[in-house]
Amino acid sequence: MGDRALREEKAALRNWILDRCERESLWFRLRDGLKQPRTLTVNQLADQFKDDADMQSVAALYASDHMKKRDLPLAKVLAEVIADEHVPYLAALRYKDTGLRKREEWEQVWELQREEGRTGKRLDIAVPPKYAPKDFQKTSYWSQRGKLDVPKERFISYPGASPDADDTLLLGWAGWDHKDQAQALANLVNDRAEVGAWGSEKLTPLLAGLLEVLPWVKQWHGEEDPEWGGVPAVEFEAFLNEQLARYELSEQDLNKWRPAAKTRGRKKA
């Protein structure tokens, strides 16, 4: 098989695997009697396909022909295929400092646009700056978002939020709406606090993510939702305030959170 044919086969197999991993049914479950978003680690995602002969067969072919590794566990294949198809849930995990400064300007523009919508009054809104590859933490994030930061990724990632017993990347579905994204974060906060006994230090980025998505929840889910049984935006804001009080945190603490700087190992002589 020639190089071009190999590339085409690899792309076709990757897309088949990714499409199967994007099935909506994987990313929701019943919780507390309601259909709610479900996050999955790569290991947990692979476990969803343990009885799926088609997935097992295609993944084995991909591992053999394009990873040069026979009998590779499905989780390893999924990790490779998904590696460039996700973008983190939190701005501080997506951008470098230059990107975060641009993000602040975009947030100001969005708030002015919301004010226009509320008041019907036209405002003089400046055009926000476009992003560049150097503004992102990883090239793959730039590839998925581009200069206008438009989400095109298949998955949301939650670095550092996996259960303590599972070190594979935690994922969500990019097809969730903002209410679903907020619910996923609230569930993670509750689960990690109750099961993993996480404290404020490890929960802070998850709460920061909830704070970040809350304006969109207010914009699109600020009315009574009969299926929900209340107003989602009001309930998520109350949940966030409750967590801030419990862990003695402020919104400023959440906004200034940054991931630990990566340290480079000392070169051997």
FITOR-224843 format. One line per 8 residues: number of its first residue (from 1); their letters; for each residue y, x, z of C-alpha. Coordinates in nm, 2 decimals, padded with zeros to 4 digits. Layout:
<sites>
NUM = a = Y:X:Z ~ ...
</sites>
This chain:
<sites>
1 = mgdralre = 00.00:00.00:00.00 ~ 00.34:00.14:-00.10 ~ 00.63:00.20:00.13 ~ 00.81:-00.11:00.01 ~ 00.51:-00.33:00.05 ~ 00.46:-00.19:00.40 ~ 00.82:-00.27:00.49 ~ 00.79:-00.62:00.35
9 = ekaalrnw = 00.46:-00.68:00.54 ~ 00.61:-00.55:00.86 ~ 00.91:-00.78:00.83 ~ 00.69:-01.08:00.75 ~ 00.46:-01.01:01.05 ~ 00.76:-00.96:01.29 ~ 00.93:-01.28:01.18 ~ 00.60:-01.47:01.22
17 = ildrcere = 00.56:-01.34:01.57 ~ 00.92:-01.40:01.66 ~ 00.91:-01.76:01.52 ~ 00.60:-01.83:01.73 ~ 00.77:-01.69:02.04 ~ 01.08:-01.91:01.98 ~ 00.89:-02.24:02.00 ~ 01.10:-02.47:02.22
25 = slwfrlrd = 00.80:-02.58:02.43 ~ 00.76:-02.23:02.57 ~ 01.10:-02.23:02.72 ~ 01.10:-02.55:02.92 ~ 00.88:-02.69:03.19 ~ 00.88:-02.97:03.45 ~ 01.05:-02.86:03.77 ~ 01.14:-03.09:04.05
33 = glkqprtl = 01.04:-03.38:03.82 ~ 01.29:-03.28:03.55 ~ 01.26:-03.09:03.22 ~ 01.42:-02.75:03.30 ~ 01.46:-02.42:03.12 ~ 01.20:-02.16:03.20 ~ 01.25:-01.78:03.19 ~ 00.95:-01.56:03.11
41 = tvnqladq = 00.89:-01.19:03.14 ~ 00.73:-01.03:02.83 ~ 00.40:-01.02:03.03 ~ 00.43:-01.39:03.10 ~ 00.52:-01.47:02.74 ~ 00.21:-01.28:02.62 ~ 00.00:-01.48:02.87 ~ 00.12:-01.80:02.70
49 = fkddadmq = -00.07:-01.69:02.39 ~ -00.40:-01.58:02.55 ~ -00.59:-01.86:02.38 ~ -00.39:-01.85:02.05 ~ -00.62:-01.69:01.80 ~ -00.36:-01.67:01.53 ~ -00.11:-01.49:01.75 ~ -00.38:-01.25:01.87
57 = svaalyas = -00.49:-01.18:01.51 ~ -00.13:-01.12:01.37 ~ -00.03:-00.91:01.67 ~ -00.35:-00.69:01.62 ~ -00.26:-00.64:01.26 ~ 00.10:-00.55:01.34 ~ -00.02:-00.30:01.61 ~ -00.27:-00.14:01.38
65 = dhmkkrdl = -00.07:-00.12:01.06 ~ 00.29:-00.07:01.19 ~ 00.25:00.08:01.54 ~ -00.05:00.29:01.46 ~ -00.22:00.17:01.78 ~ -00.54:-00.03:01.76 ~ -00.64:-00.26:02.05 ~ -00.28:-00.27:02.19
73 = plakvlae = -00.23:-00.54:02.45 ~ -00.03:-00.83:02.32 ~ 00.25:-00.77:02.57 ~ 00.31:-00.43:02.43 ~ 00.34:-00.57:02.08 ~ 00.58:-00.84:02.19 ~ 00.79:-00.58:02.37 ~ 00.83:-00.38:02.05
81 = viadehvp = 00.89:-00.68:01.83 ~ 01.15:-00.84:02.07 ~ 01.33:-00.51:02.15 ~ 01.62:-00.56:01.91 ~ 01.62:-00.94:01.92 ~ 01.78:-01.01:02.26 ~ 02.12:-00.98:02.42 ~ 02.19:-00.98:02.79
89 = ylaalryk = 02.33:-01.29:02.97 ~ 02.62:-01.11:03.13 ~ 02.92:-00.94:02.97 ~ 02.90:-00.64:03.19 ~ 02.55:-00.58:03.06 ~ 02.65:-00.62:02.70 ~ 02.98:-00.43:02.67 ~ 03.12:-00.09:02.75
97 = dtglrkre = 03.47:-00.09:02.92 ~ 03.65:-00.12:02.58 ~ 03.44:-00.43:02.50 ~ 03.50:-00.58:02.84 ~ 03.88:-00.55:02.79 ~ 03.85:-00.73:02.46 ~ 03.63:-00.99:02.63 ~ 03.91:-01.06:02.88
105 = eweqvwel = 04.15:-01.13:02.59 ~ 03.90:-01.36:02.43 ~ 03.86:-01.55:02.76 ~ 04.23:-01.60:02.78 ~ 04.23:-01.74:02.43 ~ 03.94:-01.98:02.51 ~ 04.13:-02.11:02.81 ~ 04.44:-02.17:02.61
113 = qreegrtg = 04.23:-02.36:02.35 ~ 04.09:-02.57:02.63 ~ 04.44:-02.64:02.75 ~ 04.54:-02.75:02.40 ~ 04.24:-02.99:02.40 ~ 04.33:-03.13:02.74 ~ 04.70:-03.18:02.67 ~ 04.71:-03.23:02.29
121 = krldiavp = 05.00:-02.98:02.29 ~ 04.99:-02.69:02.04 ~ 05.03:-02.35:02.20 ~ 05.12:-02.02:02.05 ~ 04.78:-01.85:02.08 ~ 04.75:-01.48:01.97 ~ 04.46:-01.38:01.76 ~ 04.22:-01.19:01.99
129 = pkyapkdf = 04.10:-00.84:01.90 ~ 03.78:-00.80:01.70 ~ 03.48:-00.60:01.84 ~ 03.35:-00.28:01.71 ~ 03.01:-00.11:01.75 ~ 03.15:00.13:02.01 ~ 03.23:-00.17:02.23 ~ 02.87:-00.26:02.29
137 = qktsywsq = 02.62:-00.10:02.53 ~ 02.35:-00.09:02.25 ~ 02.36:-00.09:01.87 ~ 02.12:-00.38:01.87 ~ 02.37:-00.60:02.06 ~ 02.63:-00.52:01.80 ~ 02.39:-00.61:01.52 ~ 02.32:-00.95:01.68
145 = rgkldvpk = 02.69:-01.03:01.76 ~ 02.92:-00.86:01.52 ~ 03.30:-00.82:01.52 ~ 03.36:-01.18:01.64 ~ 03.08:-01.17:01.90 ~ 02.90:-01.47:01.75 ~ 02.55:-01.51:01.91 ~ 02.28:-01.47:01.65
153 = erfisypg = 02.01:-01.33:01.88 ~ 01.68:-01.51:01.93 ~ 01.65:-01.44:02.31 ~ 01.87:-01.40:02.62 ~ 01.77:-01.11:02.83 ~ 01.80:-01.07:03.21 ~ 01.78:-00.70:03.28 ~ 01.70:-00.63:03.64
161 = aspdaddt = 01.60:-00.99:03.72 ~ 01.23:-00.98:03.67 ~ 01.00:-01.05:03.96 ~ 00.93:-00.75:04.18 ~ 00.57:-00.74:04.07 ~ 00.64:-00.74:03.70 ~ 00.86:-00.47:03.54 ~ 00.86:-00.62:03.19
169 = lllgwagw = 01.19:-00.76:03.06 ~ 01.28:-01.11:03.16 ~ 01.38:-01.34:02.87 ~ 01.52:-01.68:02.80 ~ 01.57:-01.87:02.48 ~ 01.89:-01.84:02.29 ~ 01.84:-02.21:02.18 ~ 01.94:-02.33:02.53
177 = dhkdqaqa = 02.28:-02.50:02.57 ~ 02.53:-02.39:02.83 ~ 02.39:-02.63:03.09 ~ 02.04:-02.49:03.04 ~ 02.17:-02.14:03.07 ~ 02.34:-02.23:03.40 ~ 02.03:-02.40:03.53 ~ 01.81:-02.10:03.44
185 = lanlvndr = 02.05:-01.87:03.64 ~ 02.05:-02.11:03.94 ~ 01.67:-02.12:03.93 ~ 01.65:-01.75:03.92 ~ 01.89:-01.72:04.22 ~ 01.68:-01.96:04.42 ~ 01.35:-01.81:04.32 ~ 01.45:-01.45:04.39
193 = aevgawgs = 01.60:-01.54:04.72 ~ 01.31:-01.75:04.84 ~ 01.01:-01.56:04.69 ~ 01.15:-01.21:04.66 ~ 01.39:-01.21:04.96 ~ 01.66:-01.07:04.74 ~ 02.00:-01.02:04.91 ~ 02.35:-01.02:04.78
201 = ekltplla = 02.34:-00.69:04.61 ~ 02.06:-00.79:04.37 ~ 02.18:-01.15:04.33 ~ 02.54:-01.06:04.25 ~ 02.49:-01.01:03.87 ~ 02.30:-01.34:03.84 ~ 02.58:-01.52:04.02 ~ 02.83:-01.34:03.80
209 = gllevlpw = 02.64:-01.48:03.50 ~ 02.67:-01.83:03.64 ~ 03.04:-01.78:03.69 ~ 03.08:-01.66:03.34 ~ 02.90:-01.96:03.18 ~ 03.06:-02.22:03.41 ~ 03.38:-02.27:03.19 ~ 03.15:-02.37:02.90
217 = vkqwhgee = 02.95:-02.60:03.12 ~ 03.28:-02.76:03.23 ~ 03.38:-02.80:02.87 ~ 03.06:-02.95:02.73 ~ 02.89:-03.10:03.04 ~ 03.18:-03.22:03.25 ~ 03.10:-03.59:03.23 ~ 02.84:-03.80:03.40
225 = dpewggvp = 02.49:-03.73:03.25 ~ 02.25:-04.03:03.32 ~ 01.94:-03.81:03.25 ~ 02.08:-03.55:03.48 ~ 02.18:-03.80:03.75 ~ 02.53:-03.66:03.80 ~ 02.79:-03.43:03.65 ~ 02.63:-03.09:03.57
233 = avefeafl = 02.95:-02.89:03.58 ~ 03.04:-03.03:03.93 ~ 02.69:-02.95:04.06 ~ 02.68:-02.60:03.93 ~ 03.02:-02.52:04.06 ~ 02.92:-02.65:04.40 ~ 02.60:-02.44:04.39 ~ 02.80:-02.13:04.30
241 = neqlarye = 03.05:-02.19:04.59 ~ 02.76:-02.24:04.82 ~ 02.60:-01.91:04.72 ~ 02.93:-01.72:04.75 ~ 02.97:-01.85:05.10 ~ 02.61:-01.77:05.19 ~ 02.64:-01.41:05.07 ~ 03.00:-01.36:05.17
249 = lseqdlnk = 03.10:-01.29:04.81 ~ 03.42:-01.38:04.62 ~ 03.47:-01.45:04.25 ~ 03.65:-01.11:04.23 ~ 03.33:-00.94:04.36 ~ 03.14:-01.11:04.08 ~ 03.40:-01.02:03.81 ~ 03.41:-00.65:03.91
257 = wrpaaktr = 03.03:-00.61:03.92 ~ 02.90:-00.34:03.69 ~ 02.55:-00.20:03.64 ~ 02.47:00.14:03.79 ~ 02.57:00.43:03.56 ~ 02.27:00.58:03.39 ~ 02.20:00.94:03.51 ~ 02.08:01.20:03.27
265 = grkka = 01.80:01.43:03.38 ~ 01.88:01.80:03.40 ~ 01.76:02.00:03.10 ~ 01.48:02.24:03.17 ~ 01.55:02.60:03.12
</sites>
